Every structure is written in structure tokens, then in C-alpha cells.
């Protein structure tokens, strides 16, 4: 599986249970991802992440995203 696809798989599978340790794995995958593909998908990823961590019911350890 391509790194950029694995990033979205982690976000999709973890959902509201996403933790900083997952983000650490995602950050490593970002470095391996095809830059052209990641640039196109980056906004979708961070929008999805923001929806999760900015939710008042989120109980994880990732700080809110602007």
C-alpha cells in the first residue's frame, strides 16, 4: 500500500480514537509519500483530522487544529 493511502487508512480506522502515537506514524509516512500526490490530498487529511480533534467530545491527546 502506498504511504499516502496508508495515512488515510489510519485516519479512517482510528477515527475518534486517533492518538499522538498514530500521528507520529503518519508523519513518517508523509516523508515517504509521493510529494505530488500528498500535496493534492493534504488538505483533505488535515480537514478530517481537524473535524475529529476539534470535536468537544474528542478525548485523545492531539491538540486542536486550526
C-alpha positions as a Markdown table, in Angstrom:
| # | Residue | x | y | z |
|---|---|---|---|---|
| 1 | Unk | 0.0 | 0.0 | 0.0 |
| 2 | Unk | 1.3 | 3.5 | -0.9 |
| 3 | Unk | 2.2 | 5.7 | 2.1 |
| 4 | Unk | -0.4 | 8.3 | 1.2 |
| 5 | Unk | -3.1 | 5.6 | 1.1 |
| 6 | Unk | -1.9 | 4.2 | 4.5 |
| 7 | Unk | -2.2 | 7.7 | 6.0 |
| 8 | Unk | -5.9 | 7.8 | 5.2 |
| 9 | Unk | -6.4 | 4.2 | 6.3 |
| 10 | Unk | -5.1 | 5.1 | 9.7 |
| 11 | Unk | -7.3 | 8.2 | 10.0 |
| 12 | Unk | -10.4 | 6.2 | 8.8 |
| 13 | Unk | -9.7 | 3.2 | 11.1 |
| 14 | Unk | -8.8 | 5.2 | 14.2 |
| 15 | Unk | -11.4 | 8.0 | 13.8 |
| 16 | Unk | -12.2 | 9.5 | 17.3 |
| 17 | Unk | -9.6 | 7.1 | 18.9 |
| 18 | Unk | -6.7 | 8.7 | 17.0 |
| 19 | Unk | -3.7 | 9.4 | 19.3 |
| 20 | Unk | -0.4 | 11.2 | 19.1 |
| 21 | Unk | 1.3 | 7.9 | 18.5 |
| 22 | Unk | -0.8 | 7.5 | 15.4 |
| 23 | Unk | 0.2 | 11.0 | 14.3 |
| 24 | Unk | 3.9 | 10.0 | 14.8 |
| 25 | Unk | 3.4 | 7.1 | 12.4 |
| 26 | Unk | 1.5 | 9.4 | 9.9 |
| 27 | Unk | 4.4 | 11.9 | 10.0 |
| 28 | Unk | 6.8 | 9.2 | 9.0 |
| 29 | Unk | 4.5 | 8.1 | 6.2 |
| 30 | Unk | 4.3 | 11.7 | 5.0 |
| 31 | Unk | 8.0 | 11.7 | 4.5 |
| 32 | Unk | 7.7 | 8.5 | 2.3 |
| 33 | Unk | 4.7 | 9.7 | 0.3 |
| 34 | Unk | 4.9 | 10.9 | -3.3 |
| 35 | Unk | 5.1 | 14.7 | -2.9 |
| 36 | Unk | 2.8 | 15.4 | -5.8 |
| 37 | Unk | 0.1 | 13.1 | -4.6 |
| 38 | Unk | 0.4 | 14.2 | -0.9 |
| 39 | Unk | 0.1 | 17.9 | -1.9 |
| 40 | Unk | -3.2 | 17.1 | -3.6 |
| 41 | Unk | -4.5 | 15.1 | -0.6 |
| 42 | Unk | -3.0 | 17.0 | 2.3 |
| 43 | Unk | -6.0 | 19.4 | 2.7 |
| 44 | Unk | -8.4 | 16.5 | 2.9 |
| 45 | Unk | -6.3 | 14.8 | 5.6 |
| 46 | Unk | -6.0 | 17.9 | 7.8 |
| 47 | Unk | -9.6 | 18.8 | 7.4 |
| 48 | Unk | -10.6 | 15.3 | 8.5 |
| 49 | Unk | -8.2 | 15.4 | 11.4 |
| 50 | Unk | -9.5 | 18.9 | 12.5 |
| 51 | Unk | -13.0 | 17.6 | 12.5 |
| 52 | Unk | -12.0 | 14.8 | 14.9 |
| 53 | Unk | -9.7 | 16.7 | 17.3 |
| 54 | Unk | -11.7 | 19.9 | 17.4 |
| 55 | Unk | -14.9 | 18.0 | 18.4 |
| 56 | Unk | -15.7 | 18.8 | 22.1 |
| 57 | Unk | -16.2 | 15.1 | 22.7 |
| 58 | Unk | -12.7 | 14.1 | 21.5 |
| 59 | Unk | -10.8 | 12.6 | 24.4 |
| 60 | Unk | -7.5 | 12.0 | 22.7 |
| 61 | Unk | -4.1 | 13.6 | 23.2 |
| 62 | Unk | -3.8 | 15.6 | 20.0 |
| 63 | Unk | -4.2 | 19.3 | 20.3 |
| 64 | Unk | -6.9 | 21.1 | 18.4 |
| 65 | Unk | -6.1 | 22.0 | 14.8 |
| 66 | Unk | -6.8 | 25.4 | 13.3 |
